[in-house]
Amino acid sequence: AFVVRQPDAQLTADEVMGFVASKVAPHKKVRAVEFIEAIPKSASGKILRKDLRA
């Protein structure tokens, strides 16, 4: 999962994984969390998945 923190948030990867695990089915649980500054988007507003994978 790619997560953008708010400026004053003290969020950890374990907290994100625990929250998601409580909301979804076991096979959909998040296995890894990466914190980034911003989600890359194209001019039309679509998320650039290829930039996230690189």
HUURFEN-V678899 format. One record per pair of residues at least 6 apart in sequence whose ideal C-beta (glycine too) atoms are under 7 Angstrom apart, sorted by the first residue. I is the first residue (numbers start at 0). J is the second residue. D is the distance in Angstrom with one decimal. If there is no record, write none. Layout:
# HUURFEN-V678899
i;j;d
I;J;D
I;J;D
This chain:
# HUURFEN-V678899
i;j;d
0;15;6.5
0;29;4.6
0;32;5.0
1;33;5.4
1;35;5.4
1;38;6.8
1;51;5.7
2;15;5.9
2;32;5.9
2;34;5.4
3;35;6.1
3;36;7.0
3;37;6.1
3;38;6.2
4;10;5.5
4;34;5.8
12;32;3.9
15;29;6.7
15;32;4.9
16;29;5.1
16;32;6.2
19;28;6.5
19;29;4.7
20;28;5.0
38;46;5.9
39;47;4.3
39;50;4.2
39;51;6.7
40;46;5.8
40;47;6.3
41;47;5.8
